[in-house]
C-alpha cells in the first residue's frame, strides 16, 4: 500500500486537500449535533464518514 504524498500532487489538488482538512472538524461537529437531535440511519452513517475523514487528516493518513 503506497502513501499519498501531498507535495507530489498538483497545486489545485493540494489546495483541495487543505480545504477539506480545515472543514472536516466543523462539519463533523455539525453532523454530531444533527445526529443527536434527529437520529436516523443516514445521519449515523454520515457521522461515521465525517469522523473517519477527520481522523485520516489528523493522523496524516492522507
C-alpha angles and dihedrals in degrees: 000000000000126000124236109242109207096207093057091059124090115268094251091054093048089050091050091051090050092052092048090047092053094044098045097084098049091046091049092050091049090049090049092055091045090051092049092051100038108019110194130154093252092051092052090048092049091047090054091051092048092050091046092052092048092049091048090057094040094055094038096246088139 
